[in-house]
Amino acid sequence: MRSTVTAGFVALAAVVFVSAQTQKPMSPTGTSAAQVQGTWTQGQRQAFTLGRGSYSGGKWIELSYGRPLKRGRDLWGSGANYGKDTLVGAPIWRAGANATTQLTNEVPITIGGKTLAPGTYTLFIDLKENDWTLVVSTLKAQATYDPNNKTDVFGAYNYVPDKDVLRTKMKLETLPHSFEELSWQFLDMTQNGGTIAVIWDKQMASVPFTSAPSAASNP
């Protein structure tokens, strides 16, 4: 009898373990990255390869964010209710899910005429119908939600405009296909900049940026 009970507990523990291993979060985390100011040197091509070479001197620009899925919802609404469902009670959109969307740049970048020194910033979007504004802030992001922390942001909760370092209008485009999972992307990159875009459903909102070498990297 004891061996039967023991075997039952082992089987149950195995089921729980497998379930825990295969369960996915409702909104997976994601990152998008690009490099600027680097130089690609083409090497000798080899058979069965796309090419060989090396990239040097590049500086990273990275976005980290949560990736909510559409799941058949009307994401944006219209009129007075436009964007309200995405806010989930916050004063501004986190432009992602769960933890706050963040931008980390190793080199100064200029967005909307404002230059951001190298560092880590929090990103938000002020949503209005046909009028989206990217907001870059120095508010610190909580790694995990702490209800007793009334200063740092989690998502867009605790957001205040006092720490905004720039606000700039985003270019809005309607896409021919619906993207199920929200994604931040770098578009049309060059050595000296490109475009940062957020895509979800059939909506893409973007802002161009340029980069400049930091003082420390100058000879």
C-alpha positions in Angstrom: 0.0 0.0 0.0 2.8 2.4 0.9 4.6 1.8 -2.4 1.4 2.5 -4.3 0.8 5.8 -2.4 4.4 6.8 -3.0 4.2 6.1 -6.7 1.0 8.2 -6.8 2.8 11.2 -5.2 5.8 10.8 -7.6 3.4 10.7 -10.6 1.6 13.8 -9.4 4.8 15.7 -8.8 5.9 14.8 -12.3 2.7 16.2 -13.8 3.1 19.5 -11.8 6.7 19.8 -12.8 5.9 19.3 -16.5 3.0 21.7 -16.3 5.2 24.4 -14.7 7.9 23.8 -17.4 5.4 24.2 -20.3 3.2 27.0 -19.0 4.0 30.3 -20.8 3.3 33.8 -19.5 0.3 35.6 -21.0 2.7 38.3 -22.3 6.3 37.1 -22.9 9.2 39.4 -22.5 11.1 40.6 -25.5 14.1 42.7 -26.6 15.1 44.4 -29.8 18.5 45.7 -30.5 20.6 47.5 -33.1 24.1 48.8 -33.4 25.3 52.1 -34.9 28.7 53.7 -35.8 30.3 50.3 -36.4 32.2 49.2 -39.5 31.5 45.9 -41.3 34.6 44.4 -43.0 33.8 41.7 -45.6 35.9 38.6 -45.4 36.4 35.8 -47.9 33.3 33.9 -48.7 33.2 30.2 -48.0 31.1 27.4 -49.6 27.7 26.8 -47.9 27.9 30.1 -46.0 26.1 33.5 -46.5 29.4 35.3 -46.1 32.2 36.0 -43.7 33.3 39.2 -42.1 33.6 41.2 -38.9 31.9 44.2 -37.3 33.8 46.5 -35.1 33.3 49.8 -33.2 29.5 49.4 -33.0 27.5 50.9 -30.1 24.3 49.1 -28.9 20.8 50.5 -28.6 18.4 48.1 -27.0 14.7 48.1 -26.1 13.2 45.7 -23.5 9.5 45.3 -23.1 6.6 42.9 -22.5 4.8 41.4 -25.6 1.0 41.3 -25.2 -1.0 39.3 -27.7 -4.1 40.7 -29.4 -6.2 37.6 -28.8 -9.2 38.9 -30.9 -9.6 42.1 -29.0 -10.5 45.6 -30.3 -7.3 47.1 -29.1 -7.8 50.8 -29.6 -11.5 51.6 -29.5 -12.7 55.0 -30.8 -13.8 58.5 -29.8 -13.8 59.2 -26.0 -12.8 55.5 -25.4 -9.9 55.4 -27.7 -6.9 53.7 -26.0 -8.7 53.3 -22.7 -8.5 49.4 -22.6 -4.7 49.5 -23.2 -4.1 51.8 -20.2 -5.6 49.4 -17.7 -6.1 52.3 -15.2 -2.7 53.9 -15.8 -2.4 57.6 -16.9 -0.4 56.7 -20.0 0.4 53.5 -22.1 3.4 51.4 -21.2 3.6 50.4 -24.9 4.0 46.8 -23.9 2.9 44.6 -21.0 3.8 44.0 -17.4 7.2 45.7 -16.6 8.0 49.1 -18.0 9.3 49.4 -21.6 13.0 50.6 -21.4 15.5 52.1 -23.8 19.2 51.6 -23.2 21.7 53.4 -25.4 25.5 53.2 -25.3 25.9 56.4 -27.4 24.1 59.7 -27.5 21.0 59.6 -29.7 18.8 62.4 -30.9 15.0 62.0 -31.1 12.6 64.8 -31.9 15.4 67.4 -31.6 16.4 66.2 -28.1 19.7 64.4 -27.4 19.7 61.6 -24.9 23.0 60.9 -23.1 24.0 57.3 -22.9 21.9 55.5 -20.2 18.7 53.8 -19.5 15.3 55.5 -20.0 11.7 54.5 -19.6 9.3 54.7 -22.6 5.6 55.5 -22.7 3.1 56.5 -25.4 0.4 59.1 -24.9 -2.5 57.7 -26.9 -5.0 59.9 -28.7 -7.0 58.9 -31.8 -4.7 59.5 -34.9 -2.2 61.2 -32.6 0.4 59.3 -30.7 3.2 60.9 -28.7 6.4 59.1 -27.6 7.4 60.0 -24.1 10.9 59.3 -22.8 11.4 59.6 -19.1 14.1 59.2 -16.4 11.6 57.5 -14.1 13.2 54.3 -12.7 11.5 51.0 -13.5 10.6 48.4 -10.9 11.9 44.9 -11.8 8.9 43.3 -10.1 5.8 45.0 -8.8 6.1 46.4 -5.3 2.8 47.9 -4.1 4.7 49.9 -1.4 7.0 51.6 -3.9 5.1 54.8 -4.8 8.1 56.4 -6.6 9.4 54.0 -9.3 7.2 52.8 -12.1 5.9 49.4 -12.9 4.3 49.4 -16.4 2.9 52.9 -16.3 1.7 52.8 -12.7 3.2 55.7 -10.7 4.0 57.6 -13.9 4.3 61.4 -13.4 5.3 63.8 -16.2 7.9 65.5 -14.0 10.7 63.2 -15.2 9.9 63.5 -18.9 13.0 64.3 -20.9 11.3 64.5 -24.3 7.9 64.2 -26.0 7.6 63.8 -29.8 4.8 63.0 -32.2 5.0 59.6 -33.8 4.3 58.8 -37.4 1.2 56.5 -37.7 0.8 53.9 -40.4 -1.9 51.3 -41.1 -0.4 48.0 -42.1 -1.9 45.4 -44.5 -1.5 42.6 -42.0 -2.5 42.3 -38.4 0.4 41.6 -36.0 -0.7 39.3 -33.2 2.1 40.1 -30.7 3.3 43.6 -29.9 6.8 44.3 -31.1 9.3 47.1 -30.9 11.7 47.2 -33.9 14.5 49.1 -35.5 13.9 50.1 -39.1 16.0 51.4 -42.0 19.2 51.4 -40.0 22.4 53.2 -41.1 25.7 53.8 -39.3 24.3 57.0 -37.9 20.7 56.2 -36.9 17.4 54.8 -38.1 13.8 54.5 -36.9 12.3 53.1 -33.7 8.9 51.6 -34.3 6.2 49.8 -32.2 3.9 47.5 -34.1 0.7 45.9 -32.9 -2.4 44.8 -34.8 -2.5 46.8 -38.0 -0.9 49.9 -36.4 2.7 51.0 -36.6 4.0 54.1 -34.8 7.5 55.3 -35.4 10.1 58.0 -34.7 13.4 58.6 -36.5 16.6 59.0 -34.5 20.2 59.9 -35.2 23.4 59.0 -33.2 26.6 60.9 -32.4 29.8 59.6 -31.0 30.1 60.1 -27.2 33.0 62.2 -25.9 34.6 59.1 -24.4 34.8 57.4 -27.8 36.4 60.4 -29.6 40.2 60.2 -30.0 
